[in-house]
Amino acid sequence: MASGYRAGAWWENCLSQNFDLRGAGHQGFSRWYNLWLYQAKLQGFIRACRLANVTLGGTHMLEVGPGTGWWTRLFREWGVTALLGLDIAPTSVATLAHQFPEFEFRHGDVSESVPAGPYDVITVFDVFEHIVDDRRLIAALKNLTTCLDPDAALIVTDNFGATRAISPVPEVRLRHSQTYFELFASAGLQLAAIVPNCVVLNKIFPDGPWPSRMRKAVAEVDNMLAPLLYAFDVHLSPYLGRFANHHTAIFRLATR
């Protein structure tokens, strides 16, 4: 595990200071940028669900890491019947329980335990990259597969195209794509669909040769260009999948 990083305390600090898309999203950029980033992720999610024939209306869902409830609101609009949100940050649980009284929210760590299912759909959006210890990621996958309905879908967003493992910041670990798929397969999951969400949005600033002044300048330019970057990703990322830095992947339990 990265030295000094504790996921629960880190997320509680982020969301208690900024209970918005910047607090839950890419903190190197503005709220405006993150709004367009989330819209790009939304379009990728819709495409992936179509490819895997996933519909949300009338489902029993587990949402891991609901954060500020941006996706929760959409799930309600799309007709999810019952939703249980599991978040590691108490601020998220308390706030969302007030905003969505028809749903249930619990404080917990997916790598330790998951409320018993079965669930028709489980979403894990931008969570696994923050589980920096492989042992805890393996435990999380095991916990999730045990509460999946046999025909259920596990929907994950992350960088599934990385060609090497990197940790640009202590709270993020991007794993080699082969490592990721091997871990999912070992957990008894098979890939049903994967689509690229972002190529130019969701920029990664690795440690090393990026002076803070340069990072700030790049971020300011990207903040201003966010709508154009969104348009590029929505229209061209399907054709530039090999360059994508963020994906939506849908897994199902492997047939025996």
N, C-alpha and C positions, 0 to 999 in steps of 0.2 A: 504494500500500500504506500502511496505517496506520503512522505513525511509531513506531519502536521495537518493533513486533510482529514476531516471528519464530516461525512456527507450530511448527517442530520443537522449539525450546527451550521455548516456552510449554507445549506438551503434555507434554514430558518433566518439566517442573517440576510440573505438575498431578498427573500419575499417580505420580511418585516420592514425592510428599507424601501423596496420598490415592488408593490403588489400589482405588477403590470407585465406587459410582454418583455420589457427589458430585464426585469428581475427574473423572469422565467426563461428568457431566450438567450440571444447572443449579447452578452454584456459589454462587448467591445464596441457596440454600435447603439444608435439612438432608438427611442420608442418607435419613431416613424419608420426607421429601417426595419425593425423587428415586425412591425405590422405587415410590411410587404413580404418579409421572409416567411411569416406564418401563412400568408396567402399562397405562397409558392408551395409550402408543405401541404396545404389543403388540397391544391390541385393534384399533387402527386398522390395523396391519399385517395382521392376520388378515382383516379386512374387505376390504382392498384386494386381497389375494391371491385371495380368493373371487371378487371382481368381475372380475379379470383372468385367472381360471383358471390361477393359478400354484401349482404343487405343488413341494415341496422334496425329497421322498424320491428318492434315487438321482441327485441332481444334482451337477455340478461347479461349485462356487461360488467367487467372489472376494469376500471381505469387506473393504471399504476402511474403515479406521479401526475395528478391533475393540476398541480401548481396553482395558477390563477383562475382556472375554470374556463379558459378560452375554448378548449375542445368540448368540455362538459356542456356548455351552452349549445353547441352544434349537435351534440348527441341527443340532447333533449328535443331540439327542433326536428331531428331526423326520426323521432319516434321510439327511442330506446325505452323499454318498459320499466326496467329496474337497473340501477347503476350503483355500484359500490366503488367509491374512490379511495385509494390507499396512498397516502403521502407521508413522507418522512419528516415534513415540516408542520409542526402544530398550527402555525399561522394559516397555512393552507386549509387544513381540516376545519378549523373553527370558522373561517370566513366562508368557505364553500357550503358548509352545513347551513349557514344562515341564508346564503343566496339561492341554494337549491334544496329546499326542505323536502321535496319529493324523493330525493336520493339520499343515500347513506355515505358517510365519509368516516374513515378511521385512520388513526395515526399508526404507522408501522413501516418496517423495512422489508422490501420484497425479498431480500437475500436471507432473511431470518424466518419469516412465515407469511402465508397468504390466507385470507379468509376463505373458508371452505366453499367450493362451488357446488355443482359444475356451472361454468359460464359458457354462453354462446359465443361471446367475443371478449378477448382481452386486448387492451391497448397498452403499449409501453413506448411512449413517445419521448425520445431524447433522454432516456434514463440510463441505459446500459453503459453509455460512454462515461457516466459519472460513477459507475461501480468499477473502481480502478484496480481492485484485487480480483484476479481470475477465479480464485476459489469462491468468492462471494457471488460472482456472476454465474458460475456453475450451479451454486445453491439456488440462486434466483430462478434459473431456468427449470431446475427440478421442481421447485415449489409451484411454478406456473403450470407445468405440464400435468401435474397431479390433479389440477382442478379444471382442466379443459374438458368440455363435453366432447365426445368422440368426433363430432362433425364441426367442432368449433374452429375459430380462426384466432391466431395470435398475430397481432399487427404491431410491427416494430418500426420505429424510425431511428436511423443512425447512419453513420458513414460505413456502407458495406463495400466500398470500392478502394479502401486504403491499400497501398502496395507495401506498406511497412507499418509497424507499430510506433506510434509517437504519443508523447504527452506534452502538448503545447503549453499547458498550465497544470498545476498539481491536481486540480479537480476534474481533469479530463484525460481519458486514455482512449485513443483511437487504435483499434486492433487491426491487424492484417486481415483482409477479407477472407482468406483461406482459414485462418484461425477461427473467425466468427462462424463460418458455415460448419466447420468441424464441431464446434461446441453445440450448435443447434442440433446437428445430426446425432451427436452423442446423447442429447436429451430426448431423443425420439421424435424429432420434428423434421418435417420435410418442407421445402420451399414451394409455395403455390404461385407466388407472383412477386416481382420486384420491379420498381420503377425509380428512375432518378428524379429527385426533387429540385436539386440546385447544382449549378455549375459555377456561376459567378456570384450568387448570393452565398451567405454562410461562410465567408472567407476565414481561413485559418491562419493565425499569426504564430508561427513556431518560435520557440525560444532560440536565441542565437543572434543572427545578424540583423535583427530588426530593431533599430534604435527607437526609443519611445516616441521621439518626435516624428519619425517616419510612420509609425503605426497610427499616430493621431492624425497625420495628414491623409493617409489612405482611408481611414475611417470617416473623416469629414467629407471626402469626395464621394465615397460609397453612400453615405447618408443622403447626400443630395441626389444621387443618381438612382436611389432605391427603386422608384417606379420603372425605370428603364431596365434595371437589372432583373426585376421581376418579369417584365415582358420577355426578356431574352430567355430566362429560365423556363417559363411556361411554354413558350413556343419552340424552343430549340433543345432543351435538355433531353427530350425523348430521343433525339438523334445524336446526342453527345454523351451518352451514358458512361463511356469509358473515362470521361473527365469529371464526372459528378462527384461532389463531396458530401452529399446527403441523399438518402434513399428512403422509400417506404417499402418494407418487405412484409409479406403475409405468409405465415407458416401454419401448417396443420399437422396433427398427429400422424406419424408415419404408419402406413398400413402394414400389418404383420403378415 
